[in-house]
């Protein structure tokens, strides 16, 4: 298996259905999907039991024993362990992939590089239209350009290179990035000390990857995702808390995190 697409998911079957529908229309077929559910929802089990046969790719469903709050990184580490792909691609449960999304990651993946995609910020009106009709046909450039969306230029598909206007190095987005699995193993995966839904966990991953010599490659306009509109699910208190955690982590310069894939704090 070349690619494992890992979906960070929590309590939204309508979104999940649309994501799987978009993945079912990919221009390539050599990938698996891992639903990384930070919950233990019977609704998800029933949905997959009813619909699994509709999809052209294998689906692995991982979940918590129970919902004990934000433990996204814990589930992502479980997904890394279970994955069979050489390259792991991460999206969030509110992001719908373009039809050439997986193809772009297969084409761009290489050793010693993290692949950083961006996102189209769909507006409330077009999001409601997509959710109401449960169709992804509105995910095209014309519909997005004439919608209430933001970051519309991210919707322009360019198969050979990113349409980068600025040289400013933008950070890794947890909702759209890819990396060789072996590099995540080198840094012990995601740091499970991040237990609040805010900034931090993806930034933490990026600085640790850079610390071991992994470089950056932008796949903007090549690997496109459309972010469904919703209100923020975190507070400034969460943001400031995570920023302080991140600040302390960076000052320690430990690229192999102590609370990740294989090494836990209680072992010290």
Secondary structure, DSSP 8 states (H G I E B T S, - for coil): --EEEEEEE-S-HHHHHHHHHHHTT-S---EEEEEEESS--HHHHHHHHHHGGG-SS-EEEEE-SS--S--HHHHHHHHHHH---SEEEEEETTEEE-TTHHHHHHHH--TTEEEE-EEEE--HHHHHHHHHHT--TT-SHHHHHTTT-B-GGGG---SSS------------TTEEEEEHHHHHHTTSS-TT--SSSSSHHHHHHHHHHHTT-EEEE-TTTSEEEE-----SS-HHHHHHHHHHHHHHHHHT-SS-SSSSS--GGG-
